[in-house]
């Protein structure tokens, strides 16, 4: 007797078989790509850290990372220590750059001890301390890497985002915005932590005053700018005890 492929049972069996096959293929693809995705994330973090301390391929106006091929070698060359600040203690950890800042923030909110990665680099005779930060923009996550000297004066910064508005909030990763942070003081003259405010009504649009704890906002991107302000103030403040100890020793 001929099989009748128009029966409901045949259709259901065929659909189940296709779902299983497609599911297996997707699982295999995801498993196969996982090592490559992890490697890409590692390289990107190294590029971000290097960018913040001035190791990049910038031209006069655009932001450009070192190439993926040279990132690992340059990271080993310029980053002398990877530190983890953990509950008041400081230890070296060669994989500190793999710490997920978002997960550490969530851990702290539930009473856990947050680990703070810090990267100590050297370039042209200067020491740089690079800290990762993470926050919320208008639509989704924003993050960055900020390079400091021993007095918590910003030496460089790199910001990025997941889904901010093109031409507005997305401009936090443009040179004209990131470069404004260079030379800005995170501390007041009295040594208290003030952070940096991305100020819409900033009275210093040319950013000549580096001790006012402000940079000029991006037009039309107030909420994204507020997110940058918040993550700088909340995350970088946590590093102040380390820098206080650095100066006292």
N, C-alpha and C positions, 0 to 999 in steps of 0.2 A: 504494500500500500504506500502511495506517495505521501511524503511529509507535507503538511500544509503550514507554510511559513507565515500565513496571515493570522494564525490563531494568537490570542492574547498571551498564552503561555510561552509561545516562541518569542514574542516581542519582549516579554519580561525577562526571559533567560538571556536573550541577546543584550538587553540593556544592562543587566547585572554583569555579564561578561565584559562588556566594554568599560564599565565603571572600574572593575577590578584591574583590567589591563592598563587603562589610563592612570589609575592610582598608583600601580606598581611602577610605571614609567616615570611618573612625577617624583615618586619617592627615590627612585634610583638616580634621577637627575639631580635632585636636591642633595643627596648624599655625595654624589660625585663632585658637585660644585662647592661643597662646604669648605674643603681645604683652601680652594682658590679665593673664596669670599673672605675667609679669615686672614689670608695672606694680604689681600687688598686692603683690609681694614688696618692691619698692622702697618703697612707702608703709608697709608693715609695719615695715621696718627704720627708717625715719624716725620712726615713732611710738614704737618701742622706745627709740631714742636720746633722743628728747624726754622720754619718760616718766622715764628714769633721771635726767635733770637737773631734774625737777620741773615739766616742761611737760606737763600732763595734765588730765583732767576728773574726777579723783577726788572722791568724796563722802567722808563720814565714815569709811566702812569698806571700800568696794569700789574695785578698781583699774579705771580707765577711761582709754583713750587719747584724744588729740585726734581729731577726726573725720577720715575719709579725705579729705574735701573741703578741709580746712584744713591737713593735714599738710605738704604741700610748702611752703606759704607760711610756716608757723611754723618749719620746718626752716631755711629761708633767713634768717629773722629772727634766730633764736637761735644757730645754728651758724655761728661766725665763720671757722673753719678746719677743713679735713679733712686730716689728716696721715697719711703712711705712713712708719713706721719700718722701714728696710730695710737689714739688715747694718750697723747702726751709724749710718747716715745718716738724715736726716729731710727729707722733701719734702712739699709740698702737692699734693693730688690731689683734684679736685672730685668724683671718683667713688669715693672710699675706702670709702664705705658699701656698695659693691657687692662688696667683697672677701669671698670665701668662707672663713671662719675654719677650717672643717673641712678644706678642701683645703689651706690653708696649713699646718695641723698635719701632714697627711700628707706634704707636701713636706719639712718639716723632718726627719721621721723617716727619709727616704731621702737625707738629706745636703744638701737644698736650703736656700736662704735664705728664711726665713719672713718675710712682710710682716705688719706689725702696724698695723692702722688705729687711729687715735685722733681723736676729734672734740672740738674746743675750742669750748665754748659760753659765752655770757654771759647772765646773767639777774639782775636786781635788783642790779647792780653787782658780782656775783661771777662768777668764772671757773670753769668746770667742764670736766673732762677725762673723756670717756666712752670706755670701752674695751669691746669685745665679747669674750665668753668662750664656750667650747664644751667639753662633756664628755659623760659617760655616766652615766645614771641606772640604775635597777633593770632596766627593760625596753628602753629605747632612749635616744636622744639627749636631752640637756638643754643649755640655753644661756642666755645672759643678757647684759645690758649694765650696767656698773657705772660710776657717776659719781664722780670723785675731785676733791679739791682739790689744791693744789700740794704738800701734805705727805702725799699718799696716804691721806687720811682720806675714807671713803666718804660721799658726799652723797646718794646715791640708787641704787637697783638695780631692775632688772626681770629676772625669771627666767621661763623657759617650758620646755615639754617636748613630746616627741612622743607618748609613750604611758605615762606613769606612772599608778599606781593612783589612781582617783578617791577623794577623801576622805583620801588618805594622801600619797604622793609628789607627786601632782598639786597639792598645796597649796603647792608652792614658788612658784606664781604668785599667791598670795593676799597681801593687804596685811599681815596679821598676821605673816607670815614675812618678806616683803621689807622692810618698814619697820624691822625689827630691825637691819638692816645700816647704817642711817643713823647716822653719827657714829663708826662702828667704825674703829679704826686698823689699817692693814695693816702698819705698821712697829712694831718694839719701841722702847723708850725710847733704845736705843743706835743706832737707825737701821737695824737689820737687817730684812729682809723676813720677816714671819711669816705673813702671810695671815690668813684667818679660818677657824676650825674650827666646823662645825656640830656642837655637842657634846651628846650624849645626857645626860651627867651634869653638865651645866653648873651651876656653883654660883651662877650669877647669872640665875635665870629671868626676872626683870623687866628684864634687860638694861640695868642702870644703869651698869655698868662698861664703858666704851667702849675701854679700853686692855688688855683681857684677851685680845684676839684670838679671841673666841668669841661665838657666838650660840646660843640654845636650839634643839635639834632638834625636828622634827615627830614626834609620837608615831606609831609604826608605820611610819616611813619612813626607817629608818637608812641603807639603801643609797643612796637618792636623796640624802639629806643628805651622805653621804660623797662622792657625785659632785659636789655643789655645792662642798664643801670642796676637792676635788682640782682642779676647773677654776679656782677662784679662785687657789689657790696656784701652779698651773703656768702659767696664762696671764698673770695680773696681775704676777707676778714679772718677766716679760720686759720690762715697762715701767719697772722701777725705774731703769735707767740714764738714761732720758729725764728722769725726775723729779729724779734727782741732778744732772743737767746744768742743769735748769730752776732749781734752787735756787742753783747755783754761778754762774749768770749773772744 
